[in-house]
């Protein structure tokens, strides 16, 4: 079965950095685009970054230049490096993969940025 497990969240001061990891299993990781989403309290879930099977990336305007998505196909892991964090980055961050039109999600990892 498909499983996505996020880790690396925590509490950080504004301007700081965190690196999130998502360990994937149950599908052929190397051929699938992967994505990070986030959801803040009272807000809709939003797409943060995507990476194709070949490493092409796209970012939400709000994080462009600050966040970097990457993947290690040998480890079946996708990462989100978050720099210059702002209070508005506070959210639960979710790893995502779409398989046969169905979206799979991890349990989420909390990122809290203090001002």
C-alpha atoms as a printed R data frame, in Angstrom:
    type eleno elety resid chain resno      x      y       z
1   ATOM     1    CA   UNK     A     1  0.000  0.000   0.000
2   ATOM     2    CA   UNK     A     2  1.029  3.582  -0.585
3   ATOM     3    CA   UNK     A     3  2.600  5.283   2.397
4   ATOM     4    CA   UNK     A     4  4.035  8.771   2.828
5   ATOM     5    CA   UNK     A     5  5.706  9.730   6.107
6   ATOM     6    CA   UNK     A     6  6.765 13.319   6.728
7   ATOM     7    CA   UNK     A     7  9.331 14.408   9.284
8   ATOM     8    CA   UNK     A     8 11.469 17.402  10.153
9   ATOM     9    CA   UNK     A     9  8.908 19.915  11.328
10  ATOM    10    CA   UNK     A    10  9.283 21.945  14.473
11  ATOM    11    CA   UNK     A    11  9.444 25.379  16.025
12  ATOM    12    CA   UNK     A    12 11.781 27.932  14.485
13  ATOM    13    CA   UNK     A    13 12.235 31.685  14.728
14  ATOM    14    CA   UNK     A    14 11.457 33.947  11.798
15  ATOM    15    CA   UNK     A    15 14.400 34.032   9.429
16  ATOM    16    CA   UNK     A    16 15.435 30.510  10.320
17  ATOM    17    CA   UNK     A    17 15.479 27.299   8.325
18  ATOM    18    CA   UNK     A    18 14.027 23.805   8.420
19  ATOM    19    CA   UNK     A    19 14.319 20.788   6.154
20  ATOM    20    CA   UNK     A    20 11.327 18.511   5.774
21  ATOM    21    CA   UNK     A    21 11.588 14.927   4.561
22  ATOM    22    CA   UNK     A    22  8.981 12.601   3.108
23  ATOM    23    CA   UNK     A    23  9.730  8.882   2.956
24  ATOM    24    CA   UNK     A    24  7.623  7.132   0.314
25  ATOM    25    CA   UNK     A    25  6.757  3.491  -0.268
26  ATOM    26    CA   UNK     A    26  4.205  1.326  -2.071
27  ATOM    27    CA   UNK     A    27  4.692  2.736  -5.575
28  ATOM    28    CA   UNK     A    28  7.437  3.327  -8.131
29  ATOM    29    CA   UNK     A    29  8.737  6.531  -6.625
30  ATOM    30    CA   UNK     A    30 11.271  7.368  -9.321
31  ATOM    31    CA   UNK     A    31  8.697  7.851 -12.104
32  ATOM    32    CA   UNK     A    32  6.166  9.952 -10.194
33  ATOM    33    CA   UNK     A    33  5.973 13.680  -9.606
34  ATOM    34    CA   UNK     A    34  5.950 14.560  -5.916
35  ATOM    35    CA   UNK     A    35  4.548 17.593  -4.166
36  ATOM    36    CA   UNK     A    36  4.459 19.448  -0.876
37  ATOM    37    CA   UNK     A    37  1.276 21.126   0.339
38  ATOM    38    CA   UNK     A    38  0.556 23.041   3.499
39  ATOM    39    CA   UNK     A    39 -2.510 23.976   5.496
40  ATOM    40    CA   UNK     A    40 -2.678 26.713   8.104
41  ATOM    41    CA   UNK     A    41 -5.471 26.835  10.708
42  ATOM    42    CA   UNK     A    42 -8.691 28.118   9.170
43  ATOM    43    CA   UNK     A    43 -7.237 28.177   5.667
44  ATOM    44    CA   UNK     A    44 -7.445 25.959   2.601
45  ATOM    45    CA   UNK     A    45 -4.708 23.513   1.780
46  ATOM    46    CA   UNK     A    46 -2.335 25.054  -0.754
47  ATOM    47    CA   UNK     A    47  0.289 23.708  -3.107
48  ATOM    48    CA   UNK     A    48  3.793 24.743  -2.066
49  ATOM    49    CA   UNK     A    49  6.130 22.982  -4.490
50  ATOM    50    CA   UNK     A    50  6.244 20.160  -7.034
51  ATOM    51    CA   UNK     A    51  9.072 18.176  -8.558
52  ATOM    52    CA   UNK     A    52  8.851 15.989 -11.644
53  ATOM    53    CA   UNK     A    53 10.439 12.581 -12.075
54  ATOM    54    CA   UNK     A    54 13.337 14.287 -13.846
55  ATOM    55    CA   UNK     A    55 13.757 17.040 -11.299
56  ATOM    56    CA   UNK     A    56 11.853 19.926 -12.867
57  ATOM    57    CA   UNK     A    57 10.468 22.124 -10.088
58  ATOM    58    CA   UNK     A    58  7.658 24.620  -9.602
59  ATOM    59    CA   UNK     A    59  6.847 26.762  -6.583
60  ATOM    60    CA   UNK     A    60  4.063 28.857  -5.205
61  ATOM    61    CA   UNK     A    61  4.854 32.548  -5.572
62  ATOM    62    CA   UNK     A    62  4.779 32.942  -1.802
63  ATOM    63    CA   UNK     A    63  7.772 30.623  -1.307
64  ATOM    64    CA   UNK     A    64  9.729 31.139  -4.520
65  ATOM    65    CA   UNK     A    65 13.349 31.950  -3.790
66  ATOM    66    CA   UNK     A    66 13.097 30.712  -0.199
67  ATOM    67    CA   UNK     A    67 12.087 27.049  -0.496
68  ATOM    68    CA   UNK     A    68 13.727 24.275  -2.509
69  ATOM    69    CA   UNK     A    69 12.148 20.924  -3.311
70  ATOM    70    CA   UNK     A    70 14.428 18.019  -4.167
71  ATOM    71    CA   UNK     A    71 14.327 14.245  -4.361
72  ATOM    72    CA   UNK     A    72 16.587 11.271  -3.853
73  ATOM    73    CA   UNK     A    73 15.230  8.399  -5.916
74  ATOM    74    CA   UNK     A    74 17.680  5.932  -4.361
75  ATOM    75    CA   UNK     A    75 16.129  6.663  -0.958
76  ATOM    76    CA   UNK     A    76 12.517  7.118  -2.121
77  ATOM    77    CA   UNK     A    77 12.551 10.454  -0.348
78  ATOM    78    CA   UNK     A    78 11.477 13.969  -1.255
79  ATOM    79    CA   UNK     A    79 12.711 17.003   0.668
80  ATOM    80    CA   UNK     A    80 11.627 20.566   1.235
81  ATOM    81    CA   UNK     A    81 14.381 22.930   2.301
82  ATOM    82    CA   UNK     A    82 12.796 26.021   3.838
83  ATOM    83    CA   UNK     A    83 14.925 29.125   4.362
84  ATOM    84    CA   UNK     A    84 14.127 32.664   5.487
85  ATOM    85    CA   UNK     A    85 11.007 31.407   7.208
86  ATOM    86    CA   UNK     A    86  8.174 33.820   7.946
87  ATOM    87    CA   UNK     A    87  5.323 33.620  10.421
88  ATOM    88    CA   UNK     A    88  2.933 33.095   7.519
89  ATOM    89    CA   UNK     A    89  4.742 29.841   6.714
90  ATOM    90    CA   UNK     A    90  3.276 28.343   9.885
91  ATOM    91    CA   UNK     A    91  1.190 25.344   8.823
92  ATOM    92    CA   UNK     A    92  0.979 21.596   8.717
93  ATOM    93    CA   UNK     A    93  3.025 20.444   5.747
94  ATOM    94    CA   UNK     A    94  1.927 17.403   3.754
95  ATOM    95    CA   UNK     A    95  3.672 15.220   1.211
96  ATOM    96    CA   UNK     A    96  1.557 14.243  -1.805
97  ATOM    97    CA   UNK     A    97  1.578 11.917  -4.785
98  ATOM    98    CA   UNK     A    98 -1.150 11.427  -7.374
99  ATOM    99    CA   UNK     A    99 -1.652  7.859  -8.569
100 ATOM   100    CA   UNK     A   100 -4.387  7.013 -11.074
101 ATOM   101    CA   UNK     A   101 -6.108 10.349 -10.345
102 ATOM   102    CA   UNK     A   102 -6.184  9.643  -6.590
103 ATOM   103    CA   UNK     A   103 -4.230 11.849  -4.190
104 ATOM   104    CA   UNK     A   104 -2.277 10.172  -1.401
105 ATOM   105    CA   UNK     A   105 -1.186 12.144   1.646
106 ATOM   106    CA   UNK     A   106  1.152 11.714   4.550
107 ATOM   107    CA   UNK     A   107  0.136 12.405   8.141
108 ATOM   108    CA   UNK     A   108  1.640 15.890   8.023
109 ATOM   109    CA   UNK     A   109  4.358 17.598  10.016
110 ATOM   110    CA   UNK     A   110  3.830 20.827  11.962
111 ATOM   111    CA   UNK     A   111  5.966 23.850  11.153
112 ATOM   112    CA   UNK     A   112  5.640 26.777  13.535
113 ATOM   113    CA   UNK     A   113  7.510 30.016  12.866
114 ATOM   114    CA   UNK     A   114  7.672 32.452  15.763
115 ATOM   115    CA   UNK     A   115  8.032 36.179  15.215
